[in-house]
Amino acid sequence: MKIASSILLFINEDYMLPCMNKQLLGIECTGCGIQRAAVLLFHGEFIEAFKMYPAIYPLILLLGFLLLDNLMTIKYANKISIFLMIASVATILTNFILKFF
């Protein structure tokens, strides 16, 4: 029951955390948009979630793989997780750089 209520609070847009970096410095951080993208995913708006924060899908893949790796033994899990980490970081940095143009 706690998990369900936590998820309902998370997808409620009234309780989103503001980006302190953007408020104090006026510059978006590398994580700006991830909360709104997650809310869009919960509402089923997959393309809009990608437009909001393109790294949401590599991060979900990474999280899902790491959870699966904890439940069972996967051959080459270390190499797969490193690849997914690099893909996630590359997507985050590319998105961050493209925001300036």
Secondary structure as UniProt FT lines:
FT   HELIX           2..11
FT   HELIX           13..15
FT   HELIX           20..25
FT   TURN            30..33
FT   HELIX           34..42
FT   TURN            43..44
FT   HELIX           46..52
FT   TURN            54..55
FT   HELIX           56..71
FT   TURN            75..76
FT   HELIX           77..98
FT   TURN            99..100
//
